Amino acid sequence: MRFSEYTTISPMGDAAIRIEFNEAMSVQQYHMMQLLIQHIEDAELPYEEIVPSFQVITVLFNPLDVKKKIHNRQNPYQWLEEKICIILQQEITVTEQMEEVVEIPVCYGGEFGPDLEEVANYHGITPGEVIQKHTERDYFVYMLGFAPGFPYLGGLDESLATPRKQTPRLKIEAGSVGIAGSQTGVYSIETPGGWQIIGRTPTALFTPEAENPTLLRAGVWIRFYPISIEEYHALKGESLCQSLA
């Protein structure tokens, strides 16, 4: 296979190149994006930064720096695009590896999951079945975004896909676990939001004072498991003591 079979390349202003992957996001496509980034880095092209997102890689460059590499009157964007297109034509082999799995405890329902019953009613199942379906799968972290440490996850059972709330809440507590469309996620900080909240974890996803402030990173897996409200408060207390130590 070649990168070019899965991508579209286009300008993004006069100092950036946009490489978009055309198919629905998958674990294989994530690894393909990481491989493409590695190939661009190895080529030692005159770019300033490579910015990956959910399905797009943006290559930022300074046209003046690129111009120094050109020995004719060619446009800097066209020159760099040609170099990247050569990379896109390379034959590649994509391997998928099961990396680190981060287990995250969740107290479902009650005050921590005010939308659990709504999600259950929407699908005509019980709250217990929602919890079972939500915890029996592993979820892949494609990227962090929206808020510091907030994971964009793949792998939600399609039978749990639920529309966002028509009126977003002005305040959702950090650690809240929700569903929005075909995605599930964990609020890393307190923020407004429209996701259907089905539970909350005592595990901190974002600790700004820590050397490594985000618990998760792209490329790892998440596994949720249910806990009681007593276990939640016990783990929350341990987490607080560790942060104060």
DACOR-V444894 format. One record per backbone hydrogen bond with DSSP energy under -1.0 kcal/mol. CO is the residue of the C=O (numbers start at 1). NH is the residue of the N-H. If there is no record, write none. Layout:
BEGIN
CO;NH, CO;NH
END
This chain:
BEGIN
1;92, 2;5, 3;6, 6;22, 8;20, 10;18, 15;61, 16;12, 17;59, 18;10, 19;57, 20;8, 26;30, 27;31, 28;32, 29;33, 30;34, 31;35, 32;36, 33;37, 34;38, 35;39, 36;40, 37;41, 38;42, 39;43, 41;44, 45;47, 49;60, 51;58, 55;21, 56;53, 57;19, 58;51, 59;17, 60;48, 60;49, 62;66, 63;67, 64;68, 66;69, 67;70, 75;79, 76;80, 77;81, 78;82, 79;83, 80;84, 81;85, 82;86, 83;87, 84;88, 85;89, 87;90, 88;4, 97;99, 100;221, 102;223, 104;225, 106;227, 107;200, 109;112, 113;116, 115;119, 116;120, 117;121, 118;122, 119;123, 120;125, 126;130, 127;131, 128;132, 129;133, 130;134, 131;135, 132;136, 139;222, 140;154, 141;219, 143;152, 145;147, 147;150, 150;145, 152;142, 154;140, 157;160, 158;161, 162;181, 169;193, 172;191, 173;176, 175;201, 176;187, 177;198, 177;199, 178;185, 179;196, 180;183, 181;162, 183;180, 185;178, 187;175, 191;172, 193;169, 194;165, 196;179, 197;115, 198;109, 199;177, 200;107, 205;215, 207;210, 213;207, 217;220, 220;141, 221;102, 222;139, 223;104, 225;106, 228;232, 229;233, 230;234, 231;235, 232;236, 233;237, 234;238, 235;239, 236;240, 237;241, 238;242, 239;243, 240;244, 241;245
END
